[in-house]
Amino acid sequence: MMEYRHKGAIFSNTVTATLARGVTKDPVVDRELTFILPGVTQDGRPNDIQVTASNYFFNQYHTGADEANIFDGSTIRLREISLGYDIPPYLITKTPFKRASVAISGTNLWFRALNFPPNMNFDTDVLGLGVGNGLGFDFVTGPSSRRFGGTLTLTF
């Protein structure tokens, strides 16, 4: 089962916290550099004050306005896949079984949040407020679990 979610706003502290701390490849900037931001100082002169990359990113992403925390939640997801096989009757004629089959399945196998930073691998299904209507709020929440299973069916 493939799934596509179109739009929907997601408030994510996970993304901004990791970007602010520089623990992802997004954005690709040498964090050893300093920056002189465009603008003017209080007395109207061109800005010449250097800030570290750490201060720049942490202040922009984590302590600034909340607009940086809001992302478009469009997502493509491989929600579930199942594969089954009926064992041919001639293979089980000398057993007490009339029928035998095996199946394997998996859920939440792959997802891609289309409008999040590319190296975040953010799961838009997280519920930052627990159960209920908390979809769209993420407060440093882990991804949904990936599950695998199998079934062996024997008929006497």
C-alpha positions in Angstrom: 0.0 0.0 0.0 1.5 3.3 -1.1 0.3 6.5 0.5 0.6 10.2 -0.5 -0.2 13.0 1.9 -0.7 16.4 0.2 0.2 19.5 2.2 -0.7 20.0 5.8 1.4 22.2 8.1 3.7 20.5 10.6 5.4 22.3 13.5 8.7 20.5 14.0 11.2 21.1 16.8 13.1 18.0 15.8 14.1 19.5 12.5 15.0 22.9 13.8 16.9 21.5 16.8 19.1 19.3 14.6 19.7 22.0 12.1 20.5 24.5 14.8 23.0 22.2 16.4 24.6 21.2 13.1 24.1 17.4 13.5 22.8 17.0 10.0 24.2 17.7 6.5 21.6 20.4 6.0 22.5 23.2 5.2 25.9 22.4 3.8 27.9 25.2 5.4 31.3 25.0 7.1 30.4 25.6 10.8 33.9 26.8 11.5 33.3 30.0 9.5 32.0 33.3 10.7 29.4 35.5 9.0 28.8 39.2 8.6 25.1 39.4 8.1 23.7 42.0 5.7 22.2 45.1 7.2 23.2 48.1 9.2 24.2 48.7 12.8 22.1 50.9 15.2 23.9 54.0 14.1 23.2 53.3 10.4 26.7 52.2 9.3 27.0 48.9 7.2 27.1 45.9 9.5 30.7 44.7 10.2 30.0 42.5 13.2 31.0 38.9 12.8 28.9 36.1 14.3 30.0 32.4 14.5 28.2 29.8 12.4 27.1 28.1 15.6 25.4 31.3 16.9 24.0 32.1 13.5 22.3 28.7 13.0 21.2 28.3 16.6 19.7 31.7 16.8 18.0 31.4 13.4 16.6 28.0 13.8 16.1 27.4 17.5 15.6 30.6 19.4 14.1 32.8 16.6 10.6 33.1 15.4 8.5 29.9 15.1 8.0 30.3 11.3 11.3 28.4 10.8 9.6 25.4 12.6 6.7 25.1 10.2 7.0 22.8 7.2 4.7 21.5 4.4 3.8 17.9 5.4 3.5 16.4 1.9 4.8 12.8 2.1 5.1 9.7 0.0 5.1 6.5 2.1 5.3 2.8 1.5 2.8 2.0 4.3 2.5 -1.8 3.9 3.7 -4.6 1.8 2.7 -8.3 2.0 3.9 -11.3 0.0 2.3 -14.8 0.3 2.9 -18.1 -1.3 0.7 -21.2 -1.3 2.9 -24.3 -1.1 1.9 -26.7 -4.0 -0.1 -29.7 -2.8 2.3 -32.2 -4.3 5.0 -31.0 -1.9 2.9 -31.8 1.2 1.2 -35.1 0.1 3.3 -37.1 2.6 2.5 -34.8 5.5 -0.7 -34.6 7.6 -1.5 -31.2 6.1 -4.1 -30.5 3.4 -2.8 -27.0 2.7 0.2 -24.9 3.6 1.1 -21.3 3.0 3.7 -18.8 4.1 3.5 -15.0 4.1 5.8 -12.1 5.1 4.7 -8.5 5.6 6.1 -5.2 6.6 4.7 -1.9 7.6 6.1 1.7 7.6 8.9 0.5 5.4 9.9 3.8 3.6 8.8 7.4 3.6 10.0 10.7 2.1 8.8 14.0 3.5 9.0 16.1 0.2 9.4 19.6 1.6 11.7 19.0 4.6 15.4 19.4 4.4 16.7 16.5 2.3 19.0 14.9 4.9 16.5 15.0 7.8 14.5 11.8 6.9 11.7 13.2 9.0 8.6 11.1 9.6 5.5 13.2 9.2 3.4 10.6 11.1 4.9 11.5 14.5 2.5 12.5 17.3 4.3 15.0 19.5 1.3 15.4 21.8 0.7 11.6 22.3 -2.5 10.0 21.1 -5.4 11.8 19.7 -5.3 14.9 17.4 -1.6 15.7 17.9 -0.7 15.1 14.3 1.3 18.0 13.0 3.1 18.9 16.3 6.5 17.5 16.8 8.6 18.2 19.9 11.8 16.2 19.3 9.9 13.0 18.7 11.4 9.8 17.2 10.1 8.3 14.0 7.3 5.7 13.8 8.5 2.1 14.1 9.1 -0.1 11.1 7.6 -3.6 11.6 8.1 -6.9 10.0 6.1 -10.1 10.4 5.5 -13.5 9.0 2.8 -16.2 9.0 2.8 -19.9 8.4 -0.6 -21.4 7.8 -1.1 -25.1 8.0 -4.6 -26.8 7.4 -5.2 -30.3 8.6 
